[in-house]
Amino acid sequence: MDEHNKEKTINIEMSRRGFLKAGGAAVGTAVLGGMVAGCGDNVTRVVQTPSTQSAGSMQTTDPSKAVWPVLEELEVTAAGSGTSAFVTTTIPDSAIVKTYNVDVVVCGLGPAGDAAALSCAERGLKTVAVEKRASGNYNSATIGGTTSKLHKHWGMTYDTDAWMSDAMLDNAFQGDMELFRHWLDNNGEAVDWYISHFDNKSLDSYPLTFAAGDFPNFRDQWDKTSLSRSWNTSLNLPYKPSDLAGIVAGFITAAGGEIRYKCPACQLVTSGGKVTGVIVKSDQGYEKYNCAKGVVLATGGYEFNLQMLKERCRPRSVPRHWLTTATGNTGDGHLMGLAVGAAEDEYPHSIMLDPEQLMPFLRVNKLGKRFTPEYEPYGHLALAIQAQPGAYDYYIVDSAIATKIDKIWTPSSSCYAPKSVWVGAATSSAAIKADTLGDLAVMMGVPQDAFVATIKRWNEMAAAGKDSDFNFPGNMMMTIDSPPYYATKEFSDGLCTASGLIVDTNSRVLDKSRSPIDGLYAIGLTSGGMFYNTYPHNLNCLSHTRNCMSGYLVGKYLAAL
């Protein structure tokens, strides 16, 4: 190096130790944002930008103070405006109008609470189930698993090592592997117990979901067509979701359990660090249940609590649309548990997501470009949509879709509705329609050149039978070349939140030191530990089976105390 350049070179050294001591994210941002490399004069300068952030200031244990730095602002919306039943101030004894002594109270009557109340009652425990609404709630008439007699009836066996690998990868190894292993070990027993109660005893009436459409003989353990595995583990129950709550409620009362509707749990009762009961609110006022065995929280998620969604969920993870009627899901169980020292999953919490359109039609974002292999498990496709500018996309078809849809007709696409439903959705009055691709782009509000180039590229790859960009199955690529053309704006749909209070394999709620809180249990969507950032839809029907299994096993555990 000659003296001229040597004089112009500025050497600035910052040791790794000094950098880490300097203040975390604030200093890191300043250095990265201010580093400039000169071209003509071989000068490198590091510009230190003043920062008002102190070390660790982005961390908080107070959810109401949570801050989410974002690339673009997205509106966070709840499924609706719900009213939390949780009472923050201590309810005095003078406000209690009645007191009862029981073994267990189950708070909430969704699939998990139903299973818990039934399991407890059948084992002779004096069981009361309280529900916020006038009835229980089911969003789906499905069950799953890997080892039930139904799966054996259909000749299914599964590579559980591969299943576990998918579970861990989907949750970035943030999920508790012990809880997943517990699910694998116990789901069959729980599902067998659950279906044994129904009047329909024909195993043929409980088909594999992927075989419930036009592929009744599909027996592969996962869909081998998609880029990632979508497991063939879900089963359809021969009942309507709207009927299941009433059917299972009949099982509970027949077993000796008591159900109280419009009677939400409001506050846990503690003594010496132990949960000894729960206060509910009836039309008579506050009533207290002293529970000899424990309190089971099964109040679902918090889809109808906007404040909790803003605090706990990354803005880009919250869907623009929701598909749920569980209006009582306002996080009551989460909040009651936290009030007595429970630990919950760290943020961001998980939300169960679906794309609005379940068919693998070509998708483009607001830039007019493709962004994903469209034939993916629904949760993966929904996440890809959420990641786009504005958190939406458009799916594109042409006027020949009614015949071209045959190319994408597979077990995992045919099982939810006939072809006419998906063709109708893609060409409905909600779709944008145009005779040319250029006009379609203008109407969509996307860059015309980029969109037309995207469709041209797609058609070329379809003709070649190979998606060189995203590895969509080449034999499933249908050309888009028959005007008029249709584009439908699409958001992700939210089904429920999927994170909660941290529990062990006995559903005991843990405190921040990971020690059990005596007398307190959480199951279903009120419990956490398994999901991080997303819910793994490709492990089909994991959630419903987890609801059933955790409820069934908590009854066994409480009866043995």
Phi, psi and omega per residue, in radians:
M1 nan 2.191 3.133
D2 -1.320 2.905 -3.042
E3 -1.119 -0.551 -3.109
H4 -1.094 -0.849 3.139
N5 -1.240 -0.583 -3.136
K6 -1.080 -0.683 -3.137
E7 -1.184 -0.519 -3.076
K8 -1.535 -0.117 -3.112
T9 -1.576 2.217 3.110
I10 -1.845 2.042 3.121
N11 -1.741 2.038 3.109
I12 -2.062 2.104 -3.127
E13 -1.874 2.375 3.037
M14 -2.347 1.976 -3.107
S15 -1.168 2.680 3.093
R16 -1.016 -0.734 -3.125
R17 -1.143 -0.742 3.137
G18 -1.120 -0.663 3.133
F19 -1.129 -0.777 -3.104
L20 -1.184 -0.542 3.114
K21 -1.322 -0.324 -2.948
A22 -1.281 -0.305 3.060
G23 2.392 0.584 2.910
G24 1.024 -2.306 -2.972
A25 -1.089 -0.654 -3.058
A26 -1.115 -0.837 -3.133
V27 -1.186 -0.732 3.131
G28 -1.003 -0.750 3.125
T29 -1.133 -0.702 -3.125
A30 -1.099 -0.755 -3.111
V31 -1.179 -0.832 -3.106
L32 -1.142 -0.713 -3.105
G33 -1.263 -0.390 -3.038
G34 -1.913 0.134 -3.102
M35 -1.475 2.099 -3.078
V36 -2.121 2.255 3.083
A37 -1.800 2.083 3.123
G38 -1.344 2.666 -3.096
C39 -1.746 -1.027 -3.005
G40 -1.361 -0.479 -2.994
D41 -1.927 0.185 3.095
N42 0.935 0.617 -3.138
V43 -1.851 2.283 3.036
T44 -2.028 2.172 -3.128
R45 -2.105 2.467 2.989
V46 -1.892 2.059 -3.111
V47 -1.771 2.068 3.110
Q48 -1.492 2.088 -3.138
T49 -1.687 2.275 3.122
P50 -1.017 2.507 3.113
S51 -2.357 2.470 3.098
T52 -1.642 -0.066 -3.134
Q53 -1.345 2.354 3.021
S54 -1.687 2.818 -3.100
A55 -1.023 2.277 3.077
G56 1.393 0.102 -3.039
S57 -1.291 -0.217 3.080
M58 -1.434 -0.069 -3.133
Q59 -1.770 2.529 3.091
T60 -2.737 2.507 3.022
T61 -1.694 0.057 3.119
D62 -1.794 1.902 -3.083
P63 -0.979 -0.594 -3.089
S64 -1.173 -0.248 3.137
K65 -1.798 0.127 -3.107
A66 -1.115 2.431 -3.130
V67 -2.175 2.344 3.133
W68 -2.070 1.726 3.025
P69 -1.079 2.371 -3.051
V70 -2.325 2.755 3.048
L71 -1.361 -0.720 3.082
E72 -2.507 2.574 -3.107
E73 -1.357 2.272 3.093
L74 -2.168 2.393 -3.134
E75 -1.210 2.272 3.066
V76 -1.706 2.053 -3.109
T77 -2.144 2.553 3.067
A78 -1.588 2.968 3.102
A79 -1.204 -0.300 3.137
G80 2.957 3.127 -3.139
S81 -1.656 1.839 3.125
G82 -1.804 2.882 3.132
T83 -2.007 2.091 3.137
S84 -1.254 2.421 3.096
A85 -1.563 -0.261 -3.104
F86 -1.101 2.310 3.119
V87 -1.851 2.127 -3.023
T88 -1.359 -0.638 -3.133
T89 -1.511 2.598 -3.095
T90 -1.080 2.223 3.101
I91 -1.420 2.046 -3.062
P92 -1.294 2.736 3.107
D93 -1.023 -0.517 -3.117
S94 -1.158 -0.319 3.141
A95 -1.586 -0.098 -3.099
I96 -1.451 2.153 -3.111
V97 -1.636 -0.405 3.120
K98 -2.585 2.622 3.094
T99 -2.313 2.418 -3.117
Y100 -2.256 2.677 3.037
N101 -2.026 2.053 -3.111
V102 -2.380 3.103 3.046
D103 -1.480 -0.820 -3.046
V104 -2.608 2.499 2.959
V105 -2.042 2.242 3.053
V106 -1.773 2.143 -3.078
C107 -1.739 1.820 3.124
G108 1.944 2.392 -3.106
L109 -2.207 1.028 2.844
G110 -1.609 -2.875 -3.119
P111 -0.989 -0.671 -3.125
A112 -1.247 -0.845 -3.142
G113 -1.094 -0.681 3.084
D114 -1.022 -0.835 -3.114
A115 -1.100 -0.710 -3.136
A116 -1.152 -0.816 -3.127
A117 -1.096 -0.721 3.124
L118 -1.158 -0.786 -3.127
S119 -1.105 -0.737 3.134
C120 -1.154 -0.799 -3.098
A121 -1.119 -0.713 -3.133
E122 -1.143 -0.372 3.141
R123 -1.681 0.262 3.023
G124 1.454 0.133 3.117
L125 -1.377 2.473 3.055
K126 -1.289 1.824 -2.905
T127 -2.054 2.318 3.022
V128 -2.177 2.290 3.059
A129 -1.967 2.206 3.138
V130 -1.965 2.400 -3.086
E131 -2.265 2.362 -3.087
K132 -1.163 -0.652 -3.051
R133 -1.669 -3.091 -3.130
A134 -1.397 -0.131 3.097
S135 -2.763 2.942 3.047
G136 -1.314 -3.095 -3.050
N137 -2.519 2.310 3.006
Y138 -2.271 2.299 3.074
N139 -1.643 -0.269 -3.057
S140 -2.676 2.495 3.074
A141 -1.766 1.146 -3.134
T142 -2.378 2.832 3.029
I143 -2.579 2.832 -3.084
G144 -2.454 -2.588 3.128
G145 2.124 -2.985 -3.099
T146 -2.327 -0.371 -2.985
T147 -2.240 0.238 -3.123
S148 -1.242 2.898 3.100
K149 -1.169 -0.419 3.058
L150 -1.176 -0.775 3.111
H151 -1.121 -0.663 3.097
K152 -1.183 -0.642 3.102
H153 -1.027 -0.654 -3.128
W154 -1.569 0.144 3.051
G155 1.288 0.447 -3.067
M156 -1.624 2.334 2.940
T157 -2.299 2.704 -3.004
Y158 -2.339 2.522 3.013
D159 -1.422 1.617 -3.036
T160 -1.232 -0.383 3.038
D161 -1.165 -0.725 3.099
A162 -1.177 -0.677 3.100
W163 -1.056 -0.803 -3.140
M164 -1.127 -0.668 3.095
S165 -1.047 -0.771 3.111
D166 -1.113 -0.710 -3.140
A167 -1.061 -0.782 -3.107
M168 -1.232 -0.717 -3.141
L169 -1.157 -0.726 -3.135
D170 -1.070 -0.515 -3.098
N171 -1.894 0.348 3.051
A172 0.900 0.586 -3.132
F173 1.018 0.372 3.031
Q174 -1.560 -0.355 3.105
G175 -1.275 2.605 -3.138
D176 -1.337 1.913 -3.081
M177 -1.065 -0.536 3.126
E178 -1.123 -0.656 3.118
L179 -1.203 -0.652 3.085
F180 -1.168 -0.726 3.104
R181 -1.115 -0.676 3.087
H182 -1.044 -0.692 3.097
W183 -1.105 -0.807 3.136
L184 -1.067 -0.647 -3.064
D185 -1.342 -0.405 -2.950
N186 -2.153 -0.094 -3.039
N187 -1.129 -0.623 -3.097
G188 -1.108 -0.797 3.123
E189 -1.054 -0.739 -3.113
A190 -1.184 -0.760 -3.137
V191 -1.150 -0.711 3.094
D192 -1.042 -0.773 3.100
W193 -1.059 -0.780 -3.063
Y194 -1.112 -0.894 -3.054
I195 -1.281 -0.286 3.128
S196 -1.128 -0.304 -3.105
H197 -1.446 -0.348 -3.010
F198 -1.388 2.651 -3.134
D199 -1.155 -0.627 -3.109
N200 -1.337 1.864 -3.063
K201 -1.691 -0.036 -3.136
S202 -1.371 2.060 3.140
L203 -1.115 -0.434 3.102
D204 -1.149 -0.300 -3.126
S205 -1.434 -0.020 -3.120
Y206 -2.074 1.258 -3.026
P207 -1.283 2.706 2.926
L208 -1.039 2.350 -3.069
T209 -1.004 -0.763 -3.125
F210 -1.177 -0.293 3.127
A211 -1.807 0.169 -3.070
A212 -1.546 -0.072 3.141
G213 -1.820 -2.153 -3.066
D214 -1.627 0.181 -3.132
F215 -2.262 1.146 -3.013
P216 -1.133 -0.277 -3.106
N217 -1.824 0.256 -3.133
F218 -1.244 2.049 -3.069
R219 -2.239 0.129 3.056
D220 -1.067 2.540 -3.092
Q221 -1.278 -0.343 2.985
W222 -2.606 2.823 3.103
D223 -1.300 1.970 -3.047
K224 -1.477 0.008 -3.099
T225 -1.470 -0.638 -3.051
S226 -1.336 2.845 -3.111
L227 -1.095 -0.663 3.070
S228 -2.058 2.831 -3.022
R229 -1.292 2.281 2.984
S230 -1.975 1.934 -2.900
W231 -1.368 2.383 -3.114
N232 -1.525 1.099 -3.023
T233 -1.987 -0.176 -3.058
S234 -1.477 2.545 3.120
L235 -2.218 2.495 3.073
N236 -1.589 2.339 3.020
L237 -1.535 2.523 -3.077
P238 -1.435 0.768 -3.127
Y239 -2.477 2.721 3.062
K240 -1.351 2.502 3.084
P241 -0.957 -0.661 -3.106
S242 -1.176 -0.317 -3.135
D243 -1.633 -0.372 -2.987
L244 -1.109 -0.675 -3.113
A245 -1.030 -0.771 3.136
G246 -1.214 -0.659 3.138
I247 -1.098 -0.854 -3.095
V248 -1.238 -0.556 3.058
A249 -1.038 -0.643 3.076
G250 -1.108 -0.668 3.087
F251 -1.086 -0.726 -3.078
I252 -1.130 -0.842 -3.121
T253 -1.184 -0.612 3.096
A254 -1.122 -0.504 3.133
A255 -1.472 -0.027 3.106
G256 1.790 0.018 3.107
G257 -1.394 2.687 3.103
E258 -1.888 2.406 3.108
I259 -2.069 2.347 3.076
R260 -2.194 1.984 3.115
Y261 -1.584 2.847 -3.089
K262 0.867 0.748 -3.075
C263 -2.505 1.279 -3.021
P264 -1.283 2.610 2.972
A265 -1.295 2.393 -3.033
C266 -2.059 -0.558 -3.013
Q267 -2.851 2.451 3.082
L268 -1.475 2.598 3.092
V269 -1.843 2.286 -3.123
T270 -2.213 2.750 3.048
S271 -2.654 2.084 3.135
G272 1.030 0.630 3.125
G273 1.456 -0.021 3.134
K274 -1.847 2.437 3.021
V275 -1.408 2.060 -3.060
T276 -1.918 -0.113 -3.139
G277 3.093 -2.969 -3.103
V278 -2.586 2.527 3.076
I279 -1.801 2.272 3.123
V280 -2.032 2.911 3.115
K281 -2.150 1.968 3.085
S282 -1.751 -3.074 3.082
D283 -1.234 -0.153 3.091
Q284 -1.601 -0.297 -3.084
G285 2.245 -2.810 3.139
Y286 -1.335 2.333 3.104
E287 -2.249 2.494 -3.084
K288 -1.962 2.358 3.031
Y289 -1.939 2.076 2.960
N290 -1.490 2.187 -2.999
C291 -2.012 1.960 -3.099
A292 -1.175 -0.571 -3.101
K293 -1.734 -0.713 -3.140
G294 2.726 3.060 3.088
V295 -2.010 2.294 3.139
V296 -1.916 2.072 3.115
L297 -1.583 2.059 3.141
A298 -2.439 0.807 -3.019
T299 -1.551 0.179 3.109
G300 1.326 -2.670 -3.089
G301 -1.718 -2.561 -3.087
Y302 -2.458 0.752 -3.122
E303 -1.100 -0.440 -3.102
F304 -1.785 0.361 3.109
N305 -2.130 1.691 -3.054
L306 -1.073 -0.708 -3.110
Q307 -1.081 -0.770 3.131
M308 -1.144 -0.664 3.096
L309 -1.089 -0.743 3.136
K310 -1.144 -0.628 -3.109
E311 -1.302 -0.761 -2.878
R312 -1.762 -0.301 -3.025
C313 -2.043 2.334 3.056
R314 -0.987 2.284 -3.073
P315 -0.875 -0.693 -3.122
R316 -1.266 -0.213 3.098
S317 -1.516 -0.269 -3.090
V318 -1.487 2.181 -3.074
P319 -1.250 2.801 3.081
R320 -1.424 -0.414 3.123
H321 -2.211 2.672 3.106
W322 -2.186 2.532 3.054
L323 -2.102 1.397 3.113
T324 -2.758 2.515 3.061
T325 -1.975 0.198 -3.094
A326 -1.410 1.238 -3.026
T327 -1.112 -0.307 3.122
G328 -1.417 -0.086 -3.088
N329 -1.401 1.518 -3.135
T330 -2.122 0.349 3.056
G331 1.360 0.367 -3.072
D332 -1.020 -0.765 -3.136
G333 -1.165 -0.704 3.070
H334 -0.983 -0.873 -3.044
L335 -1.196 -0.675 3.095
M336 -1.107 -0.728 3.121
G337 -1.145 -0.776 3.125
L338 -1.058 -0.588 -3.113
A339 -1.160 -0.354 3.130
V340 -1.916 0.319 3.012
G341 1.743 0.173 -3.135
A342 -1.216 2.676 3.006
A343 -1.721 2.562 3.065
E344 -2.173 2.897 3.082
D345 -0.941 2.417 3.040
E346 -1.219 2.841 -3.055
Y347 -1.515 2.681 0.086
P348 -1.384 2.463 3.031
H349 -1.287 2.846 -3.069
S350 -1.654 2.558 3.032
I351 -2.234 2.362 3.102
M352 -1.376 2.095 -3.015
L353 -2.124 2.545 2.977
D354 -2.246 2.632 2.882
P355 -1.261 2.704 3.088
E356 -1.186 -0.630 3.112
Q357 -1.834 2.087 -3.064
L358 -1.471 -0.176 3.136
M359 -1.454 2.593 -3.137
P360 -1.434 0.981 3.026
F361 -1.247 2.711 3.091
L362 -1.019 2.379 3.135
R363 -2.080 2.497 2.991
V364 -2.310 2.674 3.090
N365 -1.624 -3.005 -3.080
K366 -1.223 -0.157 3.044
L367 -1.568 -0.006 3.141
G368 1.402 0.291 -3.040
K369 -2.071 2.581 2.974
R370 -1.154 2.752 -3.087
F371 -2.537 0.020 -3.054
T372 -2.867 2.733 2.924
P373 -1.287 1.997 -2.930
E374 -1.182 -0.383 3.126
Y375 -1.627 1.505 -3.111
E376 -2.383 2.762 2.980
P377 -0.915 2.548 -2.930
Y378 -1.011 -0.684 3.140
G379 -1.102 -0.653 3.120
H380 -1.176 -0.764 3.122
L381 -1.106 -0.692 3.115
A382 -1.100 -0.708 3.109
L383 -1.108 -0.675 3.117
A384 -1.118 -0.670 3.094
I385 -1.136 -0.768 -3.135
Q386 -1.046 -0.514 -3.076
A387 -1.380 -0.158 -3.071
Q388 -1.400 2.768 3.058
P389 -0.939 2.230 -3.105
G390 1.387 -0.108 -3.138
A391 1.027 0.753 3.041
Y392 -2.656 2.979 3.091
D393 -2.595 -3.079 2.976
Y394 -2.206 2.417 2.965
Y395 -1.836 2.513 -2.905
I396 -2.110 2.328 3.002
V397 -2.431 2.973 3.028
D398 -2.069 -3.073 -3.015
S399 -1.223 -0.211 -3.135
A400 -1.654 0.242 -3.039
I401 -1.027 -0.540 -3.093
A402 -1.053 -0.549 3.085
T403 -1.695 -0.590 -3.113
K404 -1.210 -0.385 -3.104
I405 -1.069 -0.357 3.103
D406 -1.002 -0.510 -3.102
K407 -1.184 -0.438 -3.099
I408 -1.949 0.253 -3.092
W409 -1.481 1.859 -3.025
T410 -2.277 3.010 3.101
P411 -0.969 -0.731 -3.072
S412 -1.416 -0.097 3.043
S413 -1.838 -0.472 -3.066
S414 -1.490 -0.218 -2.945
C415 -1.403 -0.196 -3.052
Y416 -1.778 -0.485 3.137
A417 -2.978 2.766 3.112
P418 -1.222 2.915 -3.081
K419 -0.977 -0.656 -3.068
S420 -1.034 -0.543 -3.140
V421 -1.148 -0.797 -3.076
W422 -1.307 -0.632 3.056
V423 -1.116 -0.741 3.131
G424 -1.096 -0.684 3.130
A425 -1.153 -0.655 -3.076
A426 -1.348 -0.308 -3.104
T427 -2.147 0.400 -3.077
S428 -1.333 3.119 3.110
S429 -1.161 -0.285 3.097
A430 -1.370 -0.245 -3.116
A431 -1.412 2.629 2.985
I432 -1.497 2.326 -3.043
K433 -2.214 2.357 3.133
A434 -2.663 2.724 -3.117
D435 -1.472 -0.309 3.090
T436 -2.264 2.700 3.114
L437 -1.138 -0.635 3.121
G438 -1.098 -0.778 3.106
D439 -1.133 -0.656 3.122
L440 -1.075 -0.752 3.126
A441 -1.047 -0.764 -3.139
V442 -1.073 -0.750 -3.127
M443 -1.201 -0.548 3.093
M444 -1.307 -0.433 -3.069
G445 1.433 0.473 3.112
V446 -1.937 2.749 3.125
P447 -0.999 2.164 -3.026
Q448 -1.096 -0.840 -3.088
D449 -1.085 -0.756 -3.113
A450 -1.146 -0.725 -3.115
F451 -1.160 -0.830 -3.140
V452 -1.073 -0.679 3.108
A453 -1.149 -0.642 3.118
T454 -1.102 -0.789 -3.135
I455 -1.185 -0.676 3.099
K456 -1.076 -0.790 3.125
R457 -1.078 -0.758 3.119
W458 -1.041 -0.822 -3.109
N459 -1.110 -0.650 3.101
E460 -1.126 -0.751 3.135
M461 -1.206 -0.631 3.101
A462 -1.087 -0.722 3.112
A463 -1.128 -0.598 3.134
A464 -1.430 -0.257 -3.133
G465 1.286 0.465 -3.103
K466 -2.633 2.130 3.040
D467 -1.550 1.736 -3.100
S468 -1.396 -0.163 -3.080
D469 -1.644 -0.821 -3.036
F470 -2.263 0.032 3.080
N471 1.137 0.546 2.913
F472 -1.088 2.480 -3.105
P473 -0.965 2.082 -3.048
G474 -1.034 -0.660 -3.108
N475 -1.235 -0.180 -3.137
M476 -1.773 -0.022 -3.093
M477 -1.341 2.083 3.102
M478 -1.826 2.294 -3.121
T479 -1.134 2.673 3.068
I480 -2.037 1.578 -2.997
D481 -2.598 0.224 -3.120
S482 -2.068 1.678 -3.128
P483 -1.168 2.729 0.000
P484 -1.285 2.844 -3.111
Y485 -1.897 2.669 -3.090
Y486 -2.241 2.407 3.034
A487 -2.298 2.292 3.139
T488 -2.136 2.184 3.108
K489 -1.200 2.390 -3.020
E490 -2.343 2.377 2.976
F491 -1.983 3.000 2.935
S492 -1.458 2.572 3.043
D493 -1.778 2.430 3.067
G494 -1.708 2.349 3.112
L495 -1.730 -0.784 -3.142
C496 -3.004 2.833 2.946
T497 -1.376 2.718 -2.992
A498 -2.391 0.474 3.086
S499 -2.242 2.754 -3.095
G500 -2.963 -2.606 -3.096
L501 -1.267 2.429 -3.113
I502 -1.295 2.306 -3.069
V503 -2.313 2.892 2.995
D504 -1.753 -3.014 -3.070
T505 -1.216 -0.223 3.038
N506 -1.682 0.207 -3.141
S507 1.144 0.282 3.052
R508 -1.264 2.291 3.114
V509 -1.274 2.372 -3.092
L510 -1.832 2.625 3.044
D511 -1.568 -3.025 -3.039
K512 -1.204 -0.291 3.054
S513 -1.594 0.096 -3.132
R514 1.189 0.500 3.036
S515 -1.768 2.515 -3.114
P516 -1.154 2.480 2.985
I517 -1.570 1.955 -3.038
D518 -1.002 2.253 3.049
G519 1.555 0.011 -3.080
L520 -2.140 2.313 -3.098
Y521 -2.335 2.585 3.077
A522 -2.377 2.402 -3.091
I523 -2.395 2.927 3.099
G524 1.066 -2.487 -3.056
L525 -1.300 -0.129 3.023
T526 -1.421 -0.311 3.132
S527 -1.667 2.721 -3.096
G528 -2.147 -2.726 3.035
G529 1.662 -0.284 -3.017
M530 -1.853 -0.501 -2.969
F531 -2.098 2.448 3.111
Y532 -2.300 2.190 3.082
N533 1.222 -0.609 -3.108
T534 -2.632 2.933 2.973
Y535 -1.798 2.283 -3.051
P536 -1.394 1.513 3.141
H537 -1.011 -0.493 -3.098
N538 -1.179 -0.302 2.999
L539 -1.572 1.237 -2.845
N540 -0.951 2.263 3.095
C541 1.175 0.409 3.058
L542 -1.049 -0.751 -3.043
S543 -1.168 -0.852 -3.121
H544 -1.102 -0.669 3.119
T545 -1.201 -0.680 3.070
R546 -1.063 -0.722 3.091
N547 -0.996 -0.907 -3.113
C548 -1.080 -0.813 -3.060
M549 -1.159 -0.779 -3.103
S550 -1.157 -0.637 3.086
G551 -1.176 -0.768 3.122
Y552 -1.070 -0.812 -3.059
L553 -1.290 -0.533 3.121
V554 -1.176 -0.556 3.044
G555 -1.122 -0.748 3.094
K556 -1.076 -0.753 -3.097
Y557 -1.142 -0.808 -3.115
L558 -1.152 -0.639 3.140
A559 -1.161 -0.469 -3.105
A560 -1.495 -0.160 -3.121
L561 -1.214 nan nan
